[in-house]
Amino acid sequence: MKQIQCKAYNVTEDIVGKITFNKHLLFQRSNYILVGEGITCAHKGFAATVTTAEQIKEVGNPICVIENAKEFNEGDVIVINKFGEIAFVYEISSKHNAIMATERCNHRCIMCPQPPILQEKDKTPFNLHLITLFDKGTREIGITGGEPTLIGDNLFLLIKQIQKHLPKTAISILSNGVKFADKEYAMKLAKCFHHDLQIDIPLFSDIAEEHNRIVGAKTFYKTVQGLYNLALFHQRIGLRIVVHKQTYKRLPQFADYIYHNFPFVSQVAFMQMETIGLAKENIAELWIDPYDYNEQLREAVLLLADRGMKPYIYNAQLCILPEDIRCYAQQSISNWKDIYLPECEGCTLRGQCAGFFASNREMHSQYIKKIEECMSCD
Ligand code: SF4
């Protein structure tokens, strides 16, 4: 998530609040953080005040000094800690807002961008409050981790809280699916009766040992059982495959396996790898120029598409994809970490292209080249 630094005064513990520029706000001020240019003292009743003023009067309430207020939008939700770090936990203009259910995980994937931690304070009370601060017009909220099912039945509390406060909002859960091998747990998810919920599950190979090696746990058959249980209860499922040196060769066989074994999944996403966290540590074993797996990717995508399934390509640059599969590419990188390179200057596809993870600035395909004429892939 986006983070900026401020000078914080009177911040003794984490403060969470929704951004407003309206200093005359009357109701529920304690849920809001007031932002303004040139405010010189903390306004009463607000959870905190954020200002660009160089001189401030300290009156005991939390106040933070920033360089400019342009980073903030009315309706964003931020957390300020005592070190003056401001984390944007919700951005009103983003399509990729998510709740981090837990940072713990029962897998240790070799390319995990966010390595799990072993212990933490229960995040559920904080998350339940956070949901009440999100804008009612939010199109979709992700529930992610770590592995969100490790919070057990609290996952269903989060779903119900979203249903209550954001009744029109879709939910997307990113889970390794292992916990859904427990049929009762899968049934509990179904019993939330959410009107628009998708559960996305990563699977990395059609060979159990390969998948297990990549996730660092012997869980292939549990994930497969989880997929069947979720299907049994008519849950909408997406499959996710991160493509790297250890997964690209069998993409066509894997796609065939998916078609034969999981014809019920609503989509299959082939994802270019983000090179941070464990992916960075293990880069020598993982990196392949995405251009060099085009042949296998194309075959897998077209195999699924020709058989009536819905393949997608996430995090990919259009200029390196074969033209006939460009239409499966999605704008999938969160705004705060999405960048373009100098090579993209003047490219006619820039508005449609996913661009790059900021962390892939150095590690990207050698074949990036601006496209001067707009080509379609139909
Ligand atoms: S040049 Fe840049 S913007 Fe254009 S298709 Fe390639 S990566 Fe995307």
Boltz pocket constraint, residues with backbone or C-beta under 6 A from the ligand:
constraints:
  - pocket:
      binder: B
      contacts: [[A, 317], [A, 318], [A, 319], [A, 320], [A, 340], [A, 341], [A, 343], [A, 344], [A, 345], [A, 347], [A, 348], [A, 349], [A, 350], [A, 353], [A, 354], [A, 355], [A, 368], [A, 369], [A, 370], [A, 371]]
      max_distance: 6.0
